[in-house]
Amino acid sequence: MKTVRPLVAAAVGLSSMLLASSAFAQTGGDEEVTAKPISAAVFLGVGSSGLGFGLGVRAGYTLPMKLYLGASFTYHFVSSDTLAGTSVSQSFFYPGVEGGYEIHAGPVWVRPYLGIGIGVSHVSGYSGSVGGVSFNYPGASGSDFAAWPGCVVTYNINEQFFVAGDARILLVSGYNSFNAFVSGGMRF
């Protein structure tokens, strides 16, 4: 129940921001997003709370009213250690859907968004021997509901290519992480 309250608060806050943002959106330059409504990008960055280096992909469609609907996949290389001479690694990934609103703000586009999906943690298997005792651990995975409210700031290099910065808060049952990414992509 403790996790549900922050998720609900984040969803309500982001929804309010998305609804209110249309009143502040500028009218000039809107054709840049709607003329080529399909976008795809790759991103890389870091996460706090032990997530470390991460990378991912994102693709979506911007409707004529500047509403963005898309999907993303983010993968973090959490850690890699050696245990009894055998390599053990942990990873965390979260695929999901995203919705946001494109706001034209001078030379950049700002898109507050909310992503929802599933967070999956995985530990690779290992085997070895310590003190003449052999062991084998096949690995383990666990998953839970995940949400990531965030904001992307995009600068269009030209009408097809763009660079962006993305900041989000990952919320997974009892676990929160701040994530920051840089990305590059193109519009179709």
N, C-alpha and C positions, 0 to 999 in steps of 0.2 A: 504494500500500500504506500510505503514511503516513496517508491520510485514513480508511482502513478501520478502523484501530485506535481512533481517537477515537470513531468511530460505534459500533463494537462495545462499547466501554467505556461510552458514554452509554446504549446500549440495555440492557446488562446492569444498570447502576446504576439506571436508571429501572424496569426490570422488578422488581428486588429491592425497590425502594421501594414499588411498587404492590402486590406480594404481602405485604409486611410491614405495609402501612398498614391492612389489614382488621383486624388485631389491635388497633389503636389507635382505630378508628372508634367514635364515640359512638353510642348507640342512639336518643337523643331527637331528634325532628324529622326523622327519615328520610322521613316521608311527604311532606314538601315537594318532594323531588326525584322520588320514584316516583309521586306522585299525578298529576303533569303531566310525563311522561317526555320529551317532545319539547321541545327548546330551539333557539332561533335568536338570533343576536346580530350586531351590527355593531361593529367596533372601529377605533380609530385610535391611532397612536403613532409612535415613532421607532426606527430601527435604527442600530447603530454601524458602524464600518468602511466609511463612505461610503454606506450605504443611505438614511439620512435619513428623511423623512416617509413613513409607510405607512398603509394602511387595508385593511380586509378584512371578510369575512363568515365565519360559522361556524354550522353546524347539526348537531344530533346527537340521539341517543336514549339515555336512561339506563335500563339494564335493572334489574329488581327487586333484584338483588344489588349495585347502585350502580356497575356497570361502564358507562362512557360510551363509545359508539361514534359517530363523527361524521366530518365533512368540513369543510375550510376552504379559503379562497382569500385570499392576502395579496398586496398590490401595493405596491411602493415606487417613488416618483418619485426616481430616483437623482440626476439632474442635468439641467440644461437650459442650453446655452451657445449663443453665436452664433459661427459660423465663416464668415469671408468674407461677412458680411452675411446668412447663412442660419441659421435656428434648428436646432440639433441637440439631441436629448434621449436620455437613457438611462433605462431602467426595469428593474426586476427583480420577478418575481412567482413565487410557489410555491403551486400547488394540491396538495392531498393529503388523506389520511385520518388521523384521530386516534383514539387509544384512551387511556382514563384511568380513574381510580377516584375516585368522589366521597366525600370524608371530611367529616363534619359536625363542625365545631369551634366550638362556641358560636354566635355570631350569624352566622357565615359558613360557606360550603362551600369546601373546598380540593380542587382536582383536579389532582394531578400527571398529566402525560400525555406521550405520544410521538406526534409526527406524522411521517409519511413521505410523500414525493411526488417531484415534479420541480421543480427550480429553473431558471427561464428568464431569461436576460439578453437585453435587446434595445436596439439603438442605431437610432434613426430615420434614414431616408435624408436626404440633402441634395444640393444642386447649387449651383453658383456659378461665379464667374470670379475669378481672381487674376492680375494682371499680363497680362491678355489671354488667359490660358489657361483654358479652360472645363473643369469637372470635374463628374462626377455619381457619387454614392455611393448605391446603393440601400438601404443599411441592412444590418444583420446581427443574427442571433440565435444563441444557444447554450444548451444545456440539459445538466443532469446530475442525478444522484440527490441528493435533499435529505432531511435529517432535522432535526427540531426538538423536542428534549426541552424541556419547560417546565412551568409551574404557573399555574393560574387560581384566583384567590380571588374568590368570588362572594358578594354580599350581596343577599338577597331583599328588595325594597321591599315587596312583598306576594306572594300566592301565584302571581301571573302575571308580574310585571316584576322585573328584577334589574339591578344594575350590577356590574362586575367589573374586576379588574386582571389582566393577563397578562404574564408574563415568560418568555422563551424564548431558547435559543441556537440559531441557525440554522447548520447544518453542511452545506456544499456543497463538493465536491471541492477541497481546498486553500484554502477560504475559510470563516471563522467570523464570526458577527456576533451581538451581544447585542441583543435586541429587547424593548421594553416598550410595552404597549398599555393603553388604558382602553376599556371596552366597555359597552354596554347592550343588553338583549334581553328576550325573553319566553319563557315556558313554555306549552306547549299540552297 
